[in-house]
Amino acid sequence: MSKLINVALATEDAVAVADSEFLGDAYYHRAGGRTKFVNDGVRMVPGDDTSVPTGAAVADTNRWVPSVSKPHPHWVWIRFRQPARISRVVVHRADIADYPVDFSGEYSPDGGLTFKPLFEVVDNRMDEETFAVTYSFEPVVTDNFRLRIERSSDKDHPNETEISEIEVFGDFLEQEAPSQPAEKTGALPGKVLEPTKQSARFFRTRHTKELIELSSAWVRLAVARERPEITFLCWDSLGKGNLYTNLLKPQEGGGGRLVSIPLFSPEVAFKSRGPAECEGNLISYELECPNGGCARWEIRVEEKSVQMAFRGALGRTSIFATPPALKLAFDIVPTPTAPVANPVPGMGAPLPCILHAPDYGSLLVKRTDGGCSALEGRKTRSDRLWEATIVDQASRRGEDGLYAVPSGDFGWELSLSVETVKPVPALSDEDSRLKTLPRHWLNNFQYQEDVGVLANNVISANATTSCMLHYIEPAVFTPPLAGGVEAIQVGRETLDRYFFGARGYGTEADAPWIFLDSYPCFLITAWEVIRVTGDLDLLRRWLPVLEDYAAHIKKQDRNDDGFPESTKPGTPAQECISPHSNIADQINFGHNDAYASALTYRALNCLADLERLAGSDERAESYGHAAERIRAGYMEKFFNPETGIIAGWRDCNGDLHDYWFPWVNGVAIIYGLVPASDANAIVDRLEAKMREVGYDRFDLGLPICLIPIRKCDYGVLGPREFPVMGSSKNEDGSDGFGELANGGTGALLAYSYIQALYQLGRREEADRILWPMMERYAVGGYQNREKPDSASGGYSTGLEFMHWNGTPSGYEGFLADSYFAQLAVFTGYYGIGFGPDGFCLEPWSPLKGKRVKLGLKYMGKIVEEIS
């Protein structure tokens, strides 16, 4: 008998595929890993460092990690170069924290249509010295092996698993792998769509040697003549013809294409049988399917939509990793197009869903033939690319996620229609200054379908947990969208991921350190989700987690004075290394934090309301009492008698650090922590300070602080050789002033101060800030359409922060938080409040006494109007 070898090795020409891959994220608790590592011959052994790298997105970690957003079962499948007689399998773990517990070995005798078992394991347990487990079985002749994982060891992250290496021992047979039977190509499917009669009334056409272009005032689309590809796509939710920017990536493999992934194959694009045909507003291609067969792709451009139909014909049932699907490769440089959906476990973003291109508008994607499809997103930071693949779910197998497309005709029909999203139309329609809201109202919602969380932008890190308020609170004032999509649902899914294991920037570090505002933001936004949706089952599931967060907040009050304390001391430091204790992570906030304490006050009151909703009056009273302790002691703790305003923080030595933060004072005022008479005096001083320092560029937003932050109170995020903007050589911080968090101006934290002015009845002062900002929102002035992620270039290109003269001073190029200040139009200018009893007109609202049509949800029902 010949010596057994590992027939699954890549060096033996074996090919590995898996149900999915997670390629890592900078602040996720688990590093990524590629399928190719599972049979590369490199495996973990005792003594190896199996810890997960933190603070960087690492996919090259000698492990396979399936998608963290998909539930078990997960599987990895290896096809050998030719049939072999196999009798033993060795499975190597990658980390003791997350290895397979219930799993089975199997093979397919018919190309994936069916599987036969080789062995089954239940409740496998491994200690720190056990890196591999071996399973022997009666010899079987096959050309493939699949490991199917039903459960893994990490209880905190039940959807996740990791594998370092799989070895399959046997000996190759002399015979070659059997060839697939010749494809019996069916007849080319008939046409589905027809040109629109008299279509020339609403669209323009342009024909060149290379392309065909159709456009209206709402949408513009171009296709290549000689290959099946959408080369240009743009839409304008205002119908004003702002269609000059291609939202798709103009590169090889970019644009919009039909693709599929056959088994054990990379992604394959469809090829054309001939040039595109165009009749009126209808374009059609005849295609060759990648694994045989033929197909037809039709595209009809209408005034406000694009209709598509795909029909294929297969001679035999075929297994696909991804069946024929539409892939749109969006270029992140002009704007980070992202989905807004009603997420479903295992499907990510099912259709209908909204594709929102910030500062351009929204596109509703839906099936028009009664079928079911889902959007699968994938980001590539190095290419500044986000790919949206629309996959038909009709042939998807529930047991493994593969697609078994039967022989004969198959296909799908899609509509991509331009939508006009108007929050509270009864108000926004009456004010011409709000006419551009449909282009930018949804800019807050940058949802990453692959990890299931809202983020800075669709290709950025899932940062920060401190930003949940900025991401989710605007959803409260966003009406149900076309297709039944609700923005609050991406907030619900985001919180659900964090509550049950996912980590983000602000919570990724080991206990006891955590951003002091992270848990308060979780509590506030959980309250908002429950009060909007009215989902009491969700409340019962979330409440134990929320109570744990409240318990953590209580533990942070180490001296029992009612205020949580960061483990960051907040004292001046020779080398002030960030991040610190709240969203302003470059600034040396620490110990008692005025901003985080204000959020904690609101959070405890929110949790008290949820406890009352759940029937727990005693706990509600306890949380209410804890909140009252903060309110009662807030002014004594943070009011600075030397400046007459609220300081940023009080360090562990008892010293106040005050850099004239408008946003910190604004939050304290709007949450009711400052008496009205003191609030007006504080605002008087801040207004006088702005005049003194000469700040009047309110179109840019508001500065983070009004005076330079001393070097000892401003940190550096990252290595010393790559300091973040705002860092100083001068001790007084003057040489870094105007950059990023050291006095940089922008929309990021402007909301609370504007809202405070409105609540205090200082409408003229509030208007002079808000409306110039709204003019800048209208022209897309808070993103620079260049280098939208730090991985692609220097931080200094970003327009999220600007010098006081308007030049960029830093960050990623697009930051979802920058659009939170738009909310002040409705909560401030119009004075619409939201609380435990629902929506109302605030006592200081200019609409008080009127009946206002609303159309927003409270406790799962539409509130038609308020008065």
WONOR-V82631 format. One record per backbone hydrogen bond with DSSP energy under -1.0 kcal/mol. CO is the residue of the C=O (numbers start at 1). NH is the residue of the N-H. E is the energy in kcal/mol with one decimal. If there is no record, write none. Layout:
BEGIN
CO/NH/E, CO/NH/E
END
This chain:
BEGIN
5/7/-1.2, 5/170/-2.4, 6/9/-1.2, 9/12/-1.1, 9/14/-2.0, 10/13/-2.0, 15/79/-2.8, 17/77/-3.5, 22/33/-2.6, 25/28/-1.0, 33/65/-1.4, 34/37/-1.4, 35/38/-2.1, 38/166/-2.7, 39/10/-2.7, 45/48/-2.3, 58/32/-1.7, 59/61/-1.5, 64/163/-1.7, 65/22/-2.8, 74/149/-3.7, 75/19/-2.2, 76/147/-2.7, 77/17/-2.8, 78/145/-2.4, 79/15/-2.4, 83/173/-2.3, 84/142/-2.4, 85/171/-1.5, 86/140/-2.3, 87/137/-2.2, 88/169/-3.1, 89/135/-2.7, 90/167/-2.7, 91/133/-1.9, 92/164/-2.4, 92/165/-1.2, 95/98/-1.1, 99/153/-2.0, 101/124/-2.9, 102/150/-2.7, 102/151/-1.6, 103/121/-3.3, 104/148/-2.6, 105/118/-3.1, 105/119/-1.5, 106/146/-3.1, 107/116/-3.3, 116/107/-2.2, 119/105/-2.2, 121/103/-1.9, 127/130/-1.5, 131/93/-2.2, 133/91/-2.6, 135/89/-2.5, 140/86/-2.7, 142/84/-2.7, 143/80/-2.6, 145/78/-3.2, 146/106/-2.0, 147/76/-1.9, 148/104/-2.2, 149/74/-1.9, 151/101/-3.1, 151/102/-1.6, 153/155/-1.1, 157/160/-2.0, 163/64/-3.2, 165/92/-3.0, 167/90/-2.6, 168/7/-2.1, 169/87/-2.2, 169/88/-1.2, 170/5/-2.9, 171/85/-2.7, 183/185/-1.1, 196/199/-1.4, 198/201/-1.5, 199/202/-1.9, 199/203/-1.0, 204/215/-2.2, 206/213/-2.8, 210/225/-2.5, 211/208/-2.6, 212/223/-2.5, 213/206/-2.2, 214/221/-2.8, 215/204/-3.7, 217/241/-2.1, 218/236/-2.5, 219/216/-2.7, 220/234/-1.9, 221/214/-2.9, 222/231/-1.7, 222/232/-1.6, 223/212/-2.1, 225/276/-2.6, 227/229/-1.6, 229/224/-2.2, 230/256/-2.2, 232/222/-2.1, 233/247/-2.3, 234/220/-2.5, 236/239/-1.4, 241/243/-2.2, 247/331/-2.3, 249/251/-1.7, 249/255/-1.3, 251/254/-2.7, 255/329/-2.6, 256/230/-3.1, 257/327/-3.1, 258/270/-2.3, 259/325/-2.8, 260/268/-3.1, 261/321/-3.0, 261/322/-1.6, 262/265/-1.0, 268/260/-2.1, 271/288/-2.8, 277/284/-2.4, 279/282/-1.8, 281/301/-2.0, 282/279/-2.8, 283/299/-3.1, 284/277/-2.6, 285/297/-2.1, 286/273/-3.3, 287/295/-1.8, 288/271/-1.3, 289/292/-1.7, 293/289/-1.6, 294/313/-2.3, 295/287/-3.0, 296/311/-2.4, 297/285/-2.5, 298/309/-2.1, 299/283/-3.1, 300/307/-3.0, 304/418/-3.2, 305/302/-3.1, 306/416/-2.7, 307/300/-3.1, 308/414/-2.2, 309/298/-2.9, 310/412/-1.6, 311/296/-2.7, 312/410/-2.2, 313/294/-1.2, 314/408/-3.5, 318/405/-2.4, 320/403/-2.7, 322/261/-2.8, 325/259/-2.5, 326/390/-3.2, 327/257/-2.4, 328/388/-2.7, 329/249/-3.0, 330/386/-2.4, 335/337/-1.5, 338/356/-2.9, 340/354/-3.1, 344/347/-2.4, 344/348/-1.4, 347/349/-1.2, 349/375/-3.5, 353/365/-3.1, 354/340/-2.6, 355/363/-2.2, 356/338/-2.1, 357/360/-2.6, 357/361/-2.7, 360/237/-2.3, 361/357/-3.2, 362/419/-2.5, 363/355/-3.1, 364/417/-2.4, 365/353/-2.0, 366/415/-2.6, 372/393/-3.2, 373/351/-2.7, 374/391/-2.7, 375/349/-1.2, 376/389/-2.4, 378/387/-3.2, 380/385/-2.1, 381/384/-1.1, 384/332/-2.4, 385/380/-2.9, 386/330/-2.8, 387/378/-1.7, 388/328/-2.6, 389/376/-2.6, 390/326/-1.4, 391/374/-1.9, 393/396/-1.4, 395/404/-2.4, 397/401/-2.6, 402/397/-3.4, 403/320/-3.0, 405/318/-2.7, 408/314/-2.1, 410/312/-3.2, 412/310/-2.8, 413/368/-1.8, 414/308/-2.8, 415/366/-2.2, 416/306/-2.1, 417/364/-3.4, 424/427/-2.0, 424/428/-2.3, 425/429/-2.5, 431/434/-2.2, 432/435/-1.4, 434/437/-1.6, 436/439/-2.2, 437/441/-3.0, 439/359/-1.8, 440/443/-1.4, 442/445/-1.7, 444/446/-1.3, 446/455/-2.3, 448/452/-2.2, 448/453/-1.2, 453/448/-3.0, 456/816/-2.0, 457/460/-1.6, 461/456/-1.2, 461/463/-2.5, 464/467/-1.5, 465/468/-1.2, 467/471/-1.9, 468/472/-2.8, 469/473/-1.9, 472/475/-1.5, 473/476/-1.3, 475/478/-1.4, 481/484/-1.5, 482/485/-1.0, 485/481/-3.5, 486/489/-1.8, 487/491/-1.1, 488/492/-2.4, 489/493/-2.5, 490/494/-2.0, 491/495/-2.5, 492/496/-2.5, 493/497/-2.2, 494/498/-2.1, 495/499/-3.3, 496/500/-1.3, 497/502/-2.7, 498/501/-1.3, 504/507/-2.9, 505/465/-2.2, 506/515/-2.0, 515/518/-1.1, 517/521/-1.9, 518/522/-2.0, 519/523/-2.4, 520/524/-2.5, 521/525/-2.3, 522/526/-2.3, 523/527/-2.0, 524/528/-1.9, 525/529/-2.5, 526/530/-2.4, 527/531/-2.6, 528/532/-2.1, 529/533/-2.7, 530/534/-2.9, 531/859/-4.3, 532/860/-2.9, 534/536/-1.3, 535/539/-1.7, 536/540/-2.2, 537/541/-1.8, 538/542/-2.6, 539/543/-2.6, 542/546/-2.3, 543/547/-2.5, 544/548/-1.6, 545/549/-2.0, 546/550/-2.2, 547/551/-2.2, 548/552/-2.2, 549/553/-2.4, 550/554/-2.2, 551/555/-2.1, 552/556/-1.5, 554/557/-1.3, 556/558/-1.8, 556/565/-1.7, 568/591/-2.7, 569/652/-1.9, 575/577/-1.5, 581/516/-2.6, 583/585/-2.1, 584/587/-1.7, 586/715/-4.0, 587/589/-2.1, 591/566/-2.4, 592/650/-2.6, 593/597/-2.5, 594/598/-1.7, 595/599/-2.2, 596/600/-2.3, 597/601/-2.1, 598/602/-2.0, 599/603/-2.9, 600/604/-2.5, 601/605/-1.6, 602/606/-2.3, 603/607/-2.6, 604/608/-2.1, 605/609/-1.9, 606/610/-2.0, 607/611/-2.4, 608/612/-2.0, 609/613/-2.3, 610/614/-1.7, 611/616/-3.5, 612/615/-1.2, 616/620/-2.1, 617/621/-2.3, 618/622/-1.7, 619/623/-2.5, 620/624/-2.3, 621/625/-2.1, 622/626/-2.1, 623/627/-2.2, 624/628/-2.1, 625/629/-1.7, 626/630/-1.2, 627/631/-2.1, 628/632/-2.8, 629/633/-1.5, 630/634/-1.0, 633/637/-1.9, 634/638/-2.5, 635/639/-2.4, 638/647/-2.8, 640/644/-3.0, 645/640/-3.0, 648/594/-2.2, 649/657/-2.5, 650/592/-2.1, 651/654/-2.3, 655/651/-2.8, 657/648/-1.8, 657/649/-1.2, 659/706/-1.3, 659/707/-1.0, 660/706/-1.0, 661/665/-1.7, 662/666/-2.5, 663/667/-2.2, 664/668/-1.9, 665/669/-1.9, 666/670/-2.7, 667/671/-1.7, 668/673/-2.4, 669/672/-1.6, 675/679/-2.8, 676/680/-2.3, 677/681/-1.5, 678/682/-2.5, 679/683/-2.5, 680/684/-2.4, 681/685/-1.8, 682/686/-2.3, 683/687/-3.0, 684/688/-2.2, 685/689/-2.4, 686/690/-2.3, 687/691/-1.8, 688/692/-2.4, 689/693/-2.6, 690/695/-2.3, 696/698/-1.7, 697/700/-1.8, 702/746/-1.2, 710/713/-2.4, 711/714/-1.3, 712/573/-1.7, 713/588/-2.4, 719/722/-1.9, 724/727/-1.5, 730/733/-1.6, 731/711/-2.0, 736/739/-1.5, 739/742/-2.1, 740/744/-1.3, 741/743/-1.7, 742/738/-3.0, 744/704/-2.1, 745/802/-2.7, 746/702/-2.5, 747/750/-1.4, 750/754/-1.8, 751/755/-2.9, 752/756/-2.2, 753/757/-2.0, 754/758/-1.9, 755/759/-2.6, 756/760/-1.8, 757/762/-2.7, 758/761/-1.8, 761/763/-1.2, 762/766/-2.0, 763/767/-3.4, 764/768/-1.7, 766/769/-1.3, 766/770/-2.8, 767/771/-1.8, 769/773/-1.5, 770/774/-2.5, 771/775/-1.9, 772/776/-1.6, 773/777/-2.7, 774/778/-2.1, 776/781/-2.8, 777/780/-1.6, 780/783/-1.0, 789/792/-2.4, 790/793/-1.1, 794/797/-1.1, 795/798/-1.7, 795/811/-2.6, 798/810/-2.0, 801/809/-2.8, 802/745/-3.0, 803/806/-2.4, 807/803/-2.8, 813/784/-1.2, 815/818/-2.1, 816/819/-1.9, 817/820/-1.9, 820/823/-2.0, 821/824/-1.7, 822/825/-2.0, 823/826/-1.2, 823/827/-2.5, 824/828/-1.4, 824/829/-2.6, 825/830/-1.5, 826/832/-2.7, 831/842/-3.0, 833/840/-1.9, 835/838/-2.4, 838/835/-2.1, 840/833/-3.0, 842/845/-2.3, 845/848/-1.4, 847/850/-2.5, 852/866/-2.4, 856/863/-3.6, 858/861/-1.7, 861/858/-2.6, 863/855/-2.2, 863/856/-1.0, 864/854/-3.0, 866/852/-3.4
END
